[in-house]
Amino acid sequence: MTECPHEVLTAAGLDAARPEAVERQHRRGKLTARERIERLCDAGSFREIGALARPEGSPELAADGLVAGLGTVDGRPVVVLATDFTVAGGSNGDLGNAKQDRCWRMAASRGIPVVMLLDGGGHRVSEGLDARKFGGGFPLQQTQARLSGWVPMVAAVLGPAYGQPTLAASLCDYVVAVRGQAALGMAPPALAASATGEQFDAEASCGADAQAQHGLVDAAVDSETEALDALRWYLAMLPSNAQAPLPVESVTDPQSDAAAALDEAVPANLRQPYDMHAVIAGIVDADSDVELKAEYAPNLITTLARVGGRPLGIVASQPLQKAGMLDAAAAAKAARLVSLCDAFGIPVLVLMDLPGLAVGAEAERSGLANACARLITALGDATVPTMTVIARKGYGGGYVVLSGGRTFDPELVVAWPDARTAVMGPESAVELMYRREIDAAPDPAARRAELTGRFAEQAGVLGAAAAFGVDVVLRPSETRAWLLATLATLPRRRQLQTLTPRVRAVSPL
């Protein structure tokens, strides 16, 4: 048999054999699929599969528009799939779908993360118009759904990614998109216009910043390099699969200065806003946090970080936005972070400073009750240890839903000296219950102040501590040390006193 070196077999599909297509991609200001993989993976580690795949009768569709294989990122094995915009606009063909399904199954059987680099537009219409190919559906959807919670799945959107690529990204744990390049949506503007006559601006509705505000994208960045770095940073926080050990790092910086600064970070005036990011910085290891969905529901922060080198999920009120109140979007955002951490065995910390739940007609129309139910289900069903810190105030249903006090049996409940808890803020309570009495008083302002002061004192932290609703009252600067000691003793999963055999809660609408 004639010898045929590997280079001869694969050269027709590699970038070097297609200089014009590569040059067009570079003129767009973008890297090719293989260049992106080279930048993401450790040098020389990527091994491509399916490089010779071609649809019958279409030899020009190199690798069927999908570069796929296995490599390592920071020494850890990963599966990588990169849509190739230079081949039929990166569209999904039958062979490409088969390669994608094959890679996901390898990720499942080997317990390794999946990385998707998306730059291409949906199902290939020329194939999708044939019912013999389309009518049977696409089992790869089920394959990806079953990967969720078993291995980390991440996506970088580096170009148009309408239809199937958007669905694939939406099932990922972490999605980053490049401004000015990325476009995510179930249908591109041209398809929407042909179907409904509606005209809309793709960047304003489907661009990186727009979809970050809608909650689909976790982070919008300015370059492909930033996008790949973000994926690498996120993966470093997660185990390779749900049963693998957590990636614990050694810590040389004790963060003593940052922890000490916490005593001045939170104003005693309950109405004075402050940035909860400054509080988080005083608790976690320096420069260790990876925030998720920062632009969506900004009144609540969800982030992964390390404390003493150990990964930790954080759900935190953000007083700078809507005073940190818990609305439907914030509750759903918190539930997702808890679900992610529970899947991979990462403990959860709640940092609370909220005036309560959103109220009013718009709050009810937004589906607040259902969103709160999702958060209750996530926290109540969580198998990972949780901890709660009441930084300043926790009022009403929001206090309960966001794991105030003993609600979801946290491993540690901390209150800071200025913390206040009650069914509602004293000002609101006085107006609700004593308006007639105040109006009838000789000095209404004095009576209002007297009643408000009385209820404010009753809501103070000493009452919660006296009734053993919290474990300990700490200075903010002492919190990191307590968390370090607690995390060092926590099991990966807590032993729940629950139904036997254990059942999974039904996810609320």
N, C-alpha and C positions, 0 to 999 in steps of 0.2 A: 504494500500500500504506500502511496506517495505521502511523504512527510508533509505535514501542514502545521507550521508553528502557530502557537496561540495568537501571535500578533496578526497573522494573516486572517485568521478566523474572525477576529473582533475589530480589525482596523476600519472596516466599512462603517461602523457605527460610532466610532470615537470622534472626538472633536477635531483631531488633527486631519481627518479625512474629509471634513466638511467646513473648510475655512470660510466660505461665503456665509453660511448660516451662523457660524460663530461671530463673524464680523457684524452681521446684522444685530445679533443679540447685544454685542458690546456697544453698538451705536445707540441702543435703547438705554444705555447706562446700566446694564445688568450683566451678571455673570451667567455662564451656562450652568446647566444642571450638574455636570461633572466638576466644574470649577467650584461650585458651592460645596459639594461633598468633600472635595479636597481640603477646603478651608475649615470645614466642620470637624472632620475626622482626624485622628492622629495620623501623622505622616506614614504613608505606605500601608495603612491598615485596611482600606476599603477593598472588598472583593465583590465585583459586580456579577449578578446572575441575570440571565435572560438578555444578554447584549445582542444575541443573534435573532431574537424574536422579531418576526415580520408578519403582518397580515398577508394572507394569500392574495397574490396579485398586486401587492403594494410594497415592493422592495425598498422604496424610498422612505418608508416610515420606520426609521432606525429605532430599534428597541421598542417599537410601538409607542414612542413618546414618553416612556417611563424608565428612568435609570434607577435600578434597585439592587440592593445587596446588603452585605454586613460589613461593619467596621468597628472601630473603637473610638470612644470619646473620653479623653482623660483616663485611658486605660480600661474603660468598661465597655463590654460589647453592646452594640446597638444594631437595630435594623434601620436602614435608611431608604426612603423612597423620595425621588425628586422628579416632578413632572418637567418635561423638556419642551419649552415653548418653541424651540426651533423645529420641532416635528409636529406638524398639523396643529400648531398653536397650543400644544400641551394637552390636547383633548384626550378623553378616556376612550380607549378601544377595548375590544374583548380580550386581546392578549395582555394589554396593560392591566386590565382588571384582574386577570388570572395571576399575573406577576404580583400585583398588590395583595391579593388574597393569600398567595403562597408566602409572601414575606410576613404577613400578619400571623399566619399559622406557625411560622418558624419562631416569631417573637413569643407566641403563646407557649409552644412546647419547650423553648429554651429559657423562658422567663427573663427576657431582656427588653429594654425600652424600644419604642418606635419613634422615629423622627421623620416628619414629612416636610419637604421643601416644595411649596406649591407655587407654580407659575404656569397656569394653563386653564382652559375653559371648558369644563363639563364634558358631558357625554358626546362622543363623536356622532354627529347627526347622520352621516352617511351610513353608519352601521345601525343606529338606533331606529331608523325608519323601517327596518326589516323586523316584522313581528316574530320571525323564527329565532331571532337573536335577542329581542327585547322582551318578548312575552313571558319568558321564564323568570324574570326578575334577576336579582343580583345577590347571591348568598354572601358576598363579601361584606354587606351591611351587617349581617348577623355576626360575622367573624370579628369585625371591629367592635361591635357592641359587647361581645363577650371578653374582649381584651380589657375593657374599661374596669379599672380597679384591680386588675391583675398585674399589668405592667404600666409604667408611665408612658403616656402618648403626648407628643408635642408637635407643633406645626409652626413653620415660618411661612407667612404669605408674602411672596416676593413679586407678585404680578397679578393678573386677573385670575380669579379662582371661583368662578360662578358654578352653581349647581353642585355636582358631586364633590368637588374639592371643598366647597363651603360646608357641606354635610360632614365630610371627614374631619375638617377642622373643628366643627362644633362638638364632635365627640371626643376631642382631645382635652387633656388636663390643662394645657398651657398653650396659648396662641399669641404669636407676635407678628406684627405686620409693618411693612415699610411704607412710610408716607410718600405719596406721589407715585407709587408703583402698585401697591396692593389694591385689590377690589374684591370684596366678598359679598355674596348674595345668592339667593336661590335662582334668580333670573337676571341676565344682563339687561341694560336699558333697551337695547334694540329688540329683544324678545318681548319685553313688557309693552313696548310701543306697538308691535305687530299684533299682540294679543288683546290689548285693552285700549290702545291709543294714548295711553299716559306717557308723558315725556318727563324725565327727571334726570338730574345731574348725578353721574356715577360717583364722583368724588364726594359730593355732599351727602349722599345716601349710603354709599358702599365703600368709601375710602377707609384708610387705617384709623383716622381719628373718629370718624363717624361710627364705625363699628366698635371702637373702644368705648364710646359713650353708650352704645346700645348693649354692651356687655358681652359681645362675641369675642372681641380681641382683649387679651390681658394687658398688652403693652404695644403702643405705637412708637416706632423708632425711626431714625432718619437715614439709616443705611443698612445694606445687607450685612456688613460686618457686625454692626450692633445687634442685628437680629440673630445671627448665628451665635454671638457671645451670650445673648440672653437665654437661648436654648441650652447652651452649655452650662450656664450658671444655675438654671432651674434644675436640670438633671442632676447636678451635684448635690442637691438637697434631698433627692428621693432615693429610696432603695431601688435596686434593679427590678424587683417584683414585690408583691405583697408579703411574701414569706422571707425575703432576704433581709439581712441585718440592716439597720439604719446606718447611713454613712456618718459616722462620728469623727470629728476632726479635733486635733489637739489645739489648745488655745493658749497663746502666750500673753495676750493683752487682758488683764483682769477687769478692764472697764471701770476701775474705781472712780476716776474723775467724772465719767459720764453718769454713773450711778449717783454720785453725790449731788450732781446738778439737778437731779429730779426733785429735790426738796423745794426748789424755787420754780419748777416748771409749770406747776398747776396752781392757778390763782385760787385763793379762798373764796372770792366772790363768785357765786354759782352762775351768775349771768355773764361773766367775762370769758370770752372764747380763748382758746389756745390750740396749738397744733399737737395732736396726739402723736404725730411722728416723732416729736422731740422726746416724748415719754418712752416710746418704743426704743429709740436709740439709747436710752439710759438703762434699758433692761437687757437687750440682746447683745451678742458679740458684735464688735465693730464691723460695719460694712458687710453684714451677713444676710440682710433681708432681701427677699424677692417678692415685691408686691404684685398681687393679682387683681386685675380689673380695677385699676386705680381711677379710671375716668367714669366708671359706672357706679351709681349710688355712692358718691364721694362722702356722704355723711357716715359711712362705715368703712373701715380699713380692713382688708384681708391680706395677710402676708405670711410667707414662710421665712423663718429666720433660725438662728442657732443661739442657744444659751449654754455656755460651757462646752461648745462644740457639738451639742446635741440638737437635731432638728426639732422645730416647734412650729405649730400653726397658731396664728394670732388673729383673733377677731376683735376689733377695737372701735369704739365710738369715735367719731371725729367732730368735736365741738365747733370747728371752724365752718362746718357745713350743716345748715338746718339745726344748729345746736346739738347735733349728734342724735337726733330723734331716729327711731326705728320705723321706717316706712316699708312698703311692700318690696321695693327693689333691694333695700338694705337687708331685709330678712332673708330674701332669696339668695343674695350674695353670701351671707353668713352661712346659710345651710349648705351651699356648695363647698365652701372651705372646710366645714366640718366633715362633709361626706368624703372629700378628697383625703383628708388626714385619717379618717377612719379606715379608708381603703388600704392605706399604706402603713398603718400602725404608728402614726405621728401624733404625739399628745397635743392638746389644744389649750390655749390660754385665752380667756375673755378679759379684755380691758374695758371697763364700763364707765361711761359718763354720759347718761342720756336722760332727757326730760320725760321720756315715755314714748308711747306709740304715736304715730301720726293720727290726727283726728280730722273729721270733716267729710263732706260729700266726696271730694276727690280721693281721699284716703280709702273710702269704702269702695268707690268705683275701681280703684287700682287692684283690688283683690287682696287687701291687707290681711284679712283673716286666713285665707288660703296660704299666703306666703308665711305667716306666722306658724301655721300648722306644719309647713315643710321644715321650718327651723326647729320646732318642738320635736318633730319626728327624728330629725338628724341628731339632735343632742340626746334625746331620750333613747335612741337606738344605738348610739355610739358605743363601741367596745374599747376605744382608746381612753386613757385618763384625761380628765379635763381639770382646769384650774380657773378660778375667777378672782379678779382684782377689781374692787369698787373704788375707782380713782376719785370720784367726786360725788356724783348723784346717780341714783337709779330709782325712777318713779314708775308706778303704775304697771300695766301689763307688759311694757317693754322690759322692766326689771325681771319679771318672771320668765318671759320668753327667751331672754338673752342670758339665762343661767345665773340669775341673781340668787345669792344665799345658797340654800341646800337644794334648790329646785331640781337639778339633774345630778345630784350627789357628786359634786366635784371633789377631787383629792385634796384641794387646798382652797380655802375661801379667805381672801385678804381684804381688809378695808383700810383706806388711808384716813388720817385724822379728820379731814374736812368732809368725809363721805356723809351723804344723806340718803335715806331710803324711806319711802312711804307710798301709799296708794296713789298719791298725786302730790305736786308741789304745794307748799303751804299757801302761796298766794291764790292759786286756783281753788284750793279747798275752802278758803275763807270766803271767796266770792260766791262759791256754789252753795255753801251752807248758811252763811251768816249775813247775806246781803241786806235783808230786812232789818236785822238787829243793828247793823252798821249805819244804815240810813236813818234809823230812829235815834241813834246815839247823839248826845249833845256835841261831841267832837268826833265825827265819823272817821277822820283820818287817824286820830289817836286810837280809836277802838280797832280799826283795821290793823294798825301796826302792832297793837297788843296781841290780837289773835294770831296774826302771822308769826310773831316772835315765839308764841307758845308752841305752835305746831312745828316751827322750824327746830326748836329745841327737842321736841319729842322725836323728830326724824333723825336726830344726830346719831353718830356712829356708836356712842356709848350704849344706847338702847339696844341696837343690834347685837353688840358684843355681850351685854348683860343677859340677853335671852339666848345666847350661844347660836345666833344666826350666822356668825362669822367665826373663823378659827382664831384670827389674830388681827390686831390693829397695828400697823407698821408705819414708820416714816417711809415715804416713797423711796428714799435712798437705800433702804434695807430690803427692798423687794427682790432685787436680782439675787442676793445671797440666799434668800428663802427659796426662790425658784431653783437655783442650782442644787441646793440640798434635796429638794423634793424630787426633781427630775432624776437625781442619782439613785433614788430608791423605787421609782415607779416601774411596774411591769409593762411590757409592750401592750398587753391587752388586760383589761380589768375583768374580774370574775363577776358577772352580772347575776343578781338574784332575780331571775325572770322565769318565764314559762318554760317547762320542759316537755317535749323538746322545744328549743328556742325557735320562735317564728320571726319572720321578717315583717316589719310594719309596712302597711300599704302606703305608697307615696301619695300625699294629697295632690289635688289638681293644681 
